[in-house]
Amino acid sequence: MEAFEAARDLNITTIGLTGRGGGKMAPLSDILIAVPHKFASHIQEAHIVIGHLICAIVEESLCSPRQ
């Protein structure tokens, strides 16, 4: 939570990966991805996939040749 508060003070955009509802991280996240499930294991599995997708999008935008 302190990292998200520090990011806000530094005007850094944050992405919060949470479970259903977002919890304490919801109001501190600029982008909130809340997995709507009640089991932590399922939420964590979804977070793994989401993390890989974010990495793929970043790699595509930074490493693709410009046309």
PyMOL commands that set and color helices and strands:
alter all, ss='L'
color gray80, all
select helices_A, chain A and resi 2-9+23-28+40-63
alter helices_A, ss='H'
color red, helices_A
select strands_A, chain A and resi 15-18+31-34
alter strands_A, ss='S'
color yellow, strands_A
deselect
rebuild
show_as cartoon
